[in-house]
Amino acid sequence: MMIKSFFTKKKTTDATPKRVYLDNAGATEIGTRPKDALVSALSTYGNPSGIHKEGADAGVLLDKARAMCAATLNAHAYEIYFMSSGTESCNLAVLGTYFGFANSQKLIANGKNLPHIITSSIEHPAVLEPIKKLEREGKVRVTYLPVYEDGIVKIKDLRDALCEETILVSVMYSNNEIGTIQPVKEIGRAIDEWKKEHTRTFTSYPYFHTDACQAANYCNLDVLRLKCHLMTVNSSKVYGPKGSALLYKREGIKVAPVTYGGGQERELRSGTEVVPLHYAFGVALKEAVEMRDTESARLRALRDETVEQLKKEIPSIIFYGAFDRRSKEKGLKNKEDTGSLHSSLFTLHSSLRLPNNINCRVPGISSEEMILRLDAKGFAVSHKSACASMETEGSYVVVALGATELEAQENIRISLGRATTKKDLDRLVEAMKEISTKYIK
């Protein structure tokens, strides 16, 4: 007698709508080419540190991965260090810079003379938390740059904050929640100019680190153009497998290891390299750069059309992130005449935000409520950083834009990807309209 399996999949019918994944800022599906590369590399099982044939084969594949990643960043292969995640890479950039400085300097443990770090108020927790830990322990002094209503830092604030004790500036390339693109090229130039004014070389302190995890699919990653010393890129955000990331470290700068062991990755990150993951990451990053322009244009058009539809169908909806101020009222002569965040007064500014990002809220519906109701209708969206999604507080990023704590508990993040179609987004708008109509009395 045949026993029906408990794990038998439920049959789908034509009436069952497909699920639509719109959380690509949280993690992307692994692409076909990276998946094929991963599968092919699984047979290369040797330890790349070994001197036998199997180890040499693994080492060759690891070198190929490093070379592919270096080419996308316009860097040297020996400036690429493989990590297990974007979080590990950011932690090493922050803590490694501090310990590298501390190991070579006589620190004066009082107020102003403490090592100084500059960062933005909307950085990912992978950057903010290690900085806050150093700050709590009294090891560094920190300047948190404000981002104003459009979610972007001002170069003047950065210049004003730079001082003799500054050892690190860490400002993300683009924000993981609201999608705003920071002026990283101008930041790099400002730091370089400050150094010249103070007779310091390019590889002297302060170092410039940028978290480019969200930007990698859509922005130019040329490290020489950006004048950065450290850059973080994550595989799971560029349609590669989870478990791989990189830290670009400019030759000549001092970063101390924070993990110790066998001295892999030129003694900066001990631990046996997972060659298949890193190789697939290299393939994914190369493909992302090749697709950057065409995919950015496609998603930008879809995003902008969806925003207009949402404005039309849900008049109360509010958007967060970079935008142009547009007033309906007569007599307002310039962009600065109004400070309202209401969508009826603004249109999104495409050049200042990632093409795949929509961050919005429907007043009166909590983030959790909207996400769960959309999930029941077959849509996967999110609230804030996936790394902080279990926290009950509202988004600190949205609060930094001027929202209240209550308002920050109502926003959702919709992040498009390669599989997203116009039909998917039309369905999303209809679903959000239906939820808003039924839920708000």
C-alpha positions in Angstrom: 0.0 0.0 0.0 1.4 3.4 -1.0 1.6 6.0 1.8 1.1 9.5 0.8 4.2 11.6 1.6 3.7 14.2 4.3 6.0 16.5 2.2 4.0 16.2 -1.1 3.9 19.6 -2.7 0.6 21.2 -3.1 -0.4 21.4 -6.7 -0.7 24.9 -8.2 -3.5 25.7 -10.6 -3.8 28.4 -13.2 -5.9 30.3 -10.7 -3.0 30.4 -8.2 -1.0 33.6 -8.9 2.8 33.2 -8.9 4.7 34.7 -5.9 6.4 38.0 -6.7 9.7 38.5 -5.0 10.4 42.2 -4.3 13.1 42.0 -1.6 16.2 42.0 -3.8 17.8 44.5 -1.4 17.7 41.8 1.2 19.0 39.0 -1.0 19.0 38.2 -4.7 18.3 34.9 -6.3 21.5 33.2 -7.6 21.8 33.8 -11.3 22.2 31.0 -13.9 25.8 31.8 -14.8 26.9 32.0 -11.1 25.0 28.8 -10.3 26.6 26.9 -13.1 30.0 28.3 -11.9 29.3 27.1 -8.4 28.3 23.6 -9.5 31.3 23.3 -11.7 33.6 24.4 -8.9 32.3 22.0 -6.3 34.5 19.3 -7.7 37.6 21.4 -6.8 37.7 20.3 -3.2 41.4 20.8 -2.3 42.6 23.3 0.2 44.0 26.3 -1.7 46.8 26.5 0.8 48.0 23.0 0.0 51.1 22.4 -2.2 49.8 19.2 -3.7 47.9 19.0 -7.0 44.5 19.3 -5.5 45.5 22.3 -3.5 47.1 23.9 -6.5 43.9 23.4 -8.6 41.9 25.1 -5.8 44.5 27.9 -5.7 44.2 28.5 -9.4 40.4 28.8 -9.2 40.7 31.1 -6.3 43.1 33.3 -8.2 40.6 33.4 -11.1 37.9 34.6 -8.7 40.2 37.2 -7.3 41.2 38.5 -10.7 37.5 38.7 -11.9 36.6 40.8 -8.8 39.6 43.0 -9.1 38.8 43.7 -12.8 35.3 45.0 -11.9 36.8 47.3 -9.3 39.8 48.5 -11.4 42.0 47.1 -8.7 45.0 44.8 -8.4 44.2 41.2 -7.6 46.4 41.4 -4.4 44.1 44.2 -3.2 41.1 41.8 -3.0 40.5 39.9 0.2 37.7 37.4 0.3 35.3 37.3 3.3 32.2 35.3 4.3 29.8 38.3 4.3 29.4 42.0 3.8 29.1 42.3 7.6 32.5 40.7 8.1 34.0 42.9 5.5 32.6 46.1 7.0 33.7 45.0 10.5 37.2 44.4 9.3 37.3 47.8 7.6 36.3 49.6 10.8 38.0 47.5 13.5 41.0 46.7 11.3 41.6 50.4 10.7 41.3 51.2 14.4 43.7 48.4 15.5 46.1 49.1 12.6 46.3 52.6 13.9 46.4 51.7 17.5 49.3 49.2 16.9 51.4 51.9 15.3 50.6 55.0 17.3 50.9 56.1 21.0 47.3 56.8 21.8 46.4 59.6 24.2 43.3 58.5 26.1 41.4 61.8 26.5 38.6 63.5 24.6 39.8 65.4 21.6 43.0 63.4 21.0 41.2 60.1 20.7 41.2 58.6 17.2 38.3 60.1 15.3 35.9 58.4 12.9 33.3 60.0 10.6 30.3 58.1 9.4 26.7 58.8 8.4 23.7 58.5 10.5 22.1 56.0 8.1 24.9 53.4 7.7 24.1 49.7 7.8 24.4 48.1 11.2 27.5 46.3 9.9 29.3 49.7 10.0 27.5 51.4 12.8 27.7 48.7 15.4 31.5 48.2 15.4 31.9 52.0 15.5 29.5 52.3 18.4 31.3 49.6 20.2 34.6 51.4 19.9 32.9 54.6 21.0 31.3 53.0 24.1 34.6 51.6 25.1 36.1 55.1 25.0 38.5 54.2 22.2 37.3 56.6 19.5 35.5 59.9 19.1 32.7 59.7 16.4 31.0 62.3 14.1 27.7 61.1 12.7 26.9 63.1 9.6 23.3 64.1 9.2 21.5 63.3 5.9 18.7 65.8 5.7 15.4 65.2 4.0 16.7 63.6 0.8 18.8 61.1 2.7 22.1 62.4 1.4 25.1 63.7 3.3 26.6 67.2 2.5 30.2 67.5 1.5 30.5 70.7 3.6 29.6 68.7 6.8 32.3 66.2 6.0 34.9 68.8 5.4 34.0 70.6 8.6 34.3 67.3 10.5 37.8 66.3 9.2 40.5 66.9 11.8 44.1 65.9 12.7 42.8 62.9 14.6 40.5 61.5 11.9 41.6 57.9 11.0 38.5 56.7 9.0 35.6 58.0 7.0 33.0 55.3 6.3 30.0 56.4 4.2 28.0 53.9 2.2 27.7 54.1 -1.6 23.9 53.7 -1.5 21.5 53.1 1.3 20.0 49.6 1.8 16.6 51.0 2.9 15.8 54.2 1.0 18.1 53.6 -2.0 19.7 57.0 -1.9 23.1 57.3 -3.6 25.8 59.2 -1.7 28.3 61.4 -3.4 31.2 59.0 -2.8 33.3 60.4 -5.6 33.1 63.9 -4.1 33.8 62.4 -0.6 36.9 60.7 -1.9 38.0 64.0 -3.5 37.3 66.0 -0.4 39.4 63.7 1.8 42.2 63.7 -0.8 42.2 67.6 -0.9 42.3 67.8 2.9 45.3 65.5 3.0 47.1 67.6 0.4 46.4 70.7 2.5 47.9 69.0 5.5 50.9 67.5 3.6 49.7 63.9 3.9 50.0 61.2 1.3 47.1 59.4 -0.3 47.7 56.3 1.9 48.0 58.3 5.1 45.1 58.7 7.5 42.2 59.2 7.2 41.2 56.2 5.2 37.9 56.2 3.2 35.7 53.1 3.3 32.5 52.7 1.4 29.9 49.9 1.8 29.0 49.2 -1.9 26.9 46.1 -1.3 23.6 47.7 -2.6 25.4 49.8 -5.3 27.2 47.0 -7.0 24.5 46.2 -9.5 23.9 49.8 -10.6 26.8 52.1 -9.8 30.4 52.5 -11.0 32.7 50.6 -8.7 36.0 52.0 -10.0 38.0 52.4 -6.8 40.5 54.8 -8.4 37.8 57.0 -9.7 36.1 57.0 -6.2 39.5 57.6 -4.4 38.5 55.1 -1.7 40.9 53.0 0.3 38.5 50.3 1.4 35.3 48.9 -0.3 32.9 46.2 0.7 30.9 44.2 -1.9 28.6 41.2 -1.1 27.9 38.2 -3.3 24.3 37.7 -2.2 23.4 41.2 -3.5 24.7 40.6 -7.0 22.9 37.3 -7.8 25.7 35.2 -6.4 25.6 32.7 -3.6 25.4 33.6 0.1 28.6 33.1 2.1 31.0 35.2 0.0 32.0 38.8 0.0 35.1 40.9 -0.5 37.1 43.7 1.1 39.1 45.9 -1.3 42.1 47.2 0.6 44.3 49.7 -1.2 48.0 48.7 -1.2 50.0 50.5 1.4 47.3 51.1 4.0 47.4 49.5 7.5 44.5 47.3 8.4 45.0 44.8 11.3 43.3 41.4 11.3 40.5 40.8 13.8 40.5 37.0 13.4 43.6 34.9 13.8 44.6 31.4 12.7 46.3 30.1 9.6 47.0 33.5 8.0 45.0 33.0 4.9 44.2 36.0 2.6 47.7 37.3 3.1 47.2 37.2 6.9 44.3 39.6 6.9 41.5 37.0 7.2 42.4 33.6 8.6 40.2 30.6 7.7 40.2 28.2 4.7 38.7 29.9 1.7 35.5 28.4 0.3 36.7 28.4 -3.3 33.4 27.5 -5.0 31.5 30.3 -3.4 34.2 32.9 -4.1 34.5 31.7 -7.7 30.7 32.0 -8.3 30.8 35.4 -6.7 33.5 36.5 -9.2 31.3 35.3 -12.0 28.2 37.1 -10.6 30.0 40.4 -10.0 31.4 40.3 -13.6 27.9 39.7 -14.9 26.4 42.4 -12.8 28.8 45.0 -14.3 28.1 43.8 -17.8 24.3 44.2 -17.2 24.5 47.4 -15.2 23.4 50.0 -17.8 20.6 48.0 -19.5 19.2 46.7 -16.3 19.4 50.0 -14.5 17.4 51.7 -17.4 14.8 48.9 -17.4 14.2 49.0 -13.6 14.2 52.8 -13.4 11.4 52.9 -15.9 9.4 50.3 -14.0 10.1 51.9 -10.7 9.0 55.4 -11.8 5.8 54.1 -13.4 5.0 52.2 -10.3 5.5 55.2 -8.1 3.1 57.2 -10.3 0.5 54.5 -10.1 0.8 54.3 -6.3 0.4 58.0 -6.0 -2.8 57.8 -8.2 -4.3 54.8 -6.5 -3.3 55.7 -2.9 -3.4 59.5 -2.5 -2.2 59.4 1.1 1.0 57.4 0.3 4.3 58.9 1.3 7.7 58.2 -0.2 11.2 58.4 1.4 14.6 59.0 -0.2 16.0 61.4 -2.8 13.4 63.5 -4.5 12.8 66.8 -6.2 10.5 69.2 -4.4 7.4 70.1 -6.6 4.8 72.4 -5.0 1.2 72.4 -6.2 0.7 75.8 -4.5 1.1 79.0 -6.5 3.5 81.5 -5.3 6.3 79.1 -4.1 9.3 80.3 -6.1 12.0 77.7 -5.3 12.6 74.2 -4.2 13.2 75.1 -0.6 9.8 76.8 0.0 8.3 73.6 1.4 9.6 70.9 3.8 6.7 68.5 3.5 7.4 64.9 2.7 4.0 64.3 1.2 4.0 62.6 -2.1 1.7 65.1 -3.7 4.4 67.7 -3.4 7.3 65.6 -4.6 8.5 63.4 -7.4 11.4 61.0 -7.1 14.8 62.1 -8.4 16.1 59.1 -10.4 19.8 60.2 -10.5 20.1 60.3 -6.7 18.6 56.8 -5.9 19.0 53.2 -6.9 16.8 52.3 -9.9 15.3 49.3 -8.1 14.3 51.0 -4.8 10.9 52.2 -3.6 10.5 53.1 0.1 7.0 54.3 1.1 4.4 54.1 3.8 0.6 54.3 3.9 -0.3 56.3 7.0 -2.3 54.2 9.4 -0.9 50.8 8.4 2.1 49.4 10.3 5.0 47.9 8.4 4.3 44.5 9.8 0.6 44.6 8.8 1.3 45.7 5.3 4.1 43.2 4.8 2.1 40.2 6.1 -1.0 41.2 4.1 1.1 41.5 1.0 2.7 38.2 1.7 -0.7 36.6 1.9 -1.4 37.9 -1.5 1.9 36.5 -2.9 4.3 39.5 -2.6 7.6 39.5 -0.7 8.5 43.0 0.5 10.4 44.2 3.6 10.6 46.9 6.2 14.2 47.8 6.8 17.6 46.0 6.7 17.1 42.3 6.9 19.8 42.2 9.5 17.6 44.4 11.8 14.2 43.0 10.7 13.6 41.3 14.1 13.8 44.6 16.0 10.5 46.1 17.0 11.7 49.7 16.7 11.0 51.8 13.6 13.6 52.4 10.9 16.4 54.6 12.2 17.1 55.5 8.6 13.6 57.0 8.1 13.8 58.7 11.5 17.0 60.4 10.3 15.0 61.8 7.4 12.7 63.6 9.9 10.0 61.0 10.4 8.6 60.3 13.9 9.1 56.9 15.6 5.5 56.0 14.8 5.9 57.0 11.2 9.1 55.0 11.0 7.1 51.9 12.0 4.9 52.2 8.9 7.3 52.3 6.0 8.0 49.4 3.7 10.8 48.7 1.2 10.0 47.4 -2.3 13.2 46.4 -4.1 12.9 45.3 -7.8 15.2 42.7 -9.4 16.0 41.0 -12.7 12.9 38.9 -12.6 10.5 41.8 -11.9 8.0 42.6 -14.7 5.5 45.3 -15.3 2.7 42.8 -14.7 4.2 42.0 -11.3 4.2 45.6 -10.3 0.7 46.3 -11.7 -0.5 43.5 -9.4 1.4 44.9 -6.5 -0.3 48.3 -6.9 -3.7 46.7 -7.0 -2.9 44.7 -3.9 -1.7 47.7 -2.0 -4.7 49.7 -3.0 -7.0 46.9 -1.9 -5.3 46.5 1.5 -5.4 50.3 2.0 -9.0 50.6 1.2 -10.1 47.7 3.5 -7.7 48.4 6.4 -8.0 52.2 6.7 -11.5 53.2 7.9 
